[in-house]
Amino acid sequence: MSNPERAARSAADDIATRGSAALRDVKAGLDDAVENVSEKGQEALRGAREVRDRLDDAIRNSLRTHPYTTLAIAGLIGFAYGAFRRR
């Protein structure tokens, strides 16, 4: 094999090695990003569940302590929703 052929083959091997390493790095970075997004999504879901539970507790407590006031507020909300829907 001549020198130019060896140089070309060596260059091709070097390019293949670097490309393979780059693909591994990209895959590792992508895996980390997916894991990070998954963790953030689970954290957001936990937060939303906490808010839902607190709101549920507040509404139930309001119904027990002030049933007529809660009914009036619900009626006003329904009236406002209906008024905005007509427009």
C-alpha positions as CSV (number, residue, x, y, z in Angstrom):
1,M,0.0,0.0,0.0
2,S,1.4,3.4,-0.9
3,N,1.8,6.4,1.4
4,P,-1.2,8.3,0.0
5,E,-3.4,5.3,0.4
6,R,-2.3,4.8,4.0
7,A,-2.8,8.4,4.8
8,A,-6.3,8.3,3.3
9,R,-7.2,5.1,5.2
10,S,-5.8,6.6,8.4
11,A,-7.8,9.8,7.9
12,A,-10.9,7.7,7.2
13,D,-10.4,5.7,10.4
14,D,-9.8,8.9,12.4
15,I,-13.0,10.4,11.0
16,A,-14.9,7.3,11.8
17,T,-13.6,7.2,15.4
18,R,-14.3,10.8,16.0
19,G,-17.8,10.5,14.4
20,S,-18.5,7.5,16.6
21,A,-17.4,9.4,19.7
22,A,-19.4,12.4,18.8
23,L,-22.5,10.2,18.3
24,R,-22.0,8.7,21.8
25,D,-21.6,12.1,23.3
26,V,-24.8,13.3,21.6
27,K,-26.7,10.2,22.7
28,A,-25.5,10.7,26.3
29,G,-26.5,14.4,26.2
30,L,-29.9,13.5,24.8
31,D,-30.5,10.9,27.5
32,D,-29.6,13.4,30.2
33,A,-32.0,16.0,28.7
34,V,-34.8,13.5,28.5
35,E,-34.2,12.5,32.1
36,N,-34.1,16.1,33.2
37,V,-37.4,16.9,31.4
38,S,-39.0,13.8,32.9
39,E,-38.0,14.9,36.4
40,K,-39.3,18.4,35.9
41,G,-42.6,17.1,34.5
42,Q,-43.0,14.8,37.6
43,E,-42.2,17.8,39.8
44,A,-44.8,20.0,38.1
45,L,-47.4,17.2,38.3
46,R,-46.8,16.9,42.1
47,G,-47.2,20.6,42.4
48,A,-50.5,20.6,40.5
49,R,-51.8,17.8,42.7
50,E,-50.9,19.7,45.8
51,V,-52.8,22.8,44.5
52,R,-55.8,20.6,43.6
53,D,-55.9,19.0,47.0
54,R,-55.6,22.4,48.8
55,L,-58.3,23.9,46.6
56,D,-60.5,20.9,47.3
57,D,-60.0,21.3,51.0
58,A,-60.7,25.0,50.9
59,I,-64.0,24.5,49.0
60,R,-65.1,21.7,51.3
61,N,-64.3,23.8,54.4
62,S,-66.1,26.8,52.9
63,L,-69.2,24.7,52.2
64,R,-69.2,23.5,55.8
65,T,-68.7,26.8,57.4
66,H,-70.5,29.2,55.0
67,P,-72.9,27.2,52.8
68,Y,-75.1,30.1,51.6
69,T,-72.1,32.4,50.9
70,T,-70.4,29.6,48.9
71,L,-73.7,29.0,47.0
72,A,-73.9,32.7,46.2
73,I,-70.3,32.8,44.9
74,A,-70.9,29.8,42.8
75,G,-74.0,31.4,41.4
76,L,-72.2,34.6,40.5
77,I,-69.4,32.6,38.9
78,G,-72.0,30.7,36.8
79,F,-73.7,34.0,35.9
80,A,-70.5,35.6,34.8
81,Y,-69.4,32.6,32.8
82,G,-72.8,32.6,31.0
83,A,-72.6,36.3,30.3
84,F,-69.1,36.0,28.8
85,R,-70.1,32.9,26.8
86,R,-72.9,34.8,25.0
87,R,-70.5,37.5,23.7
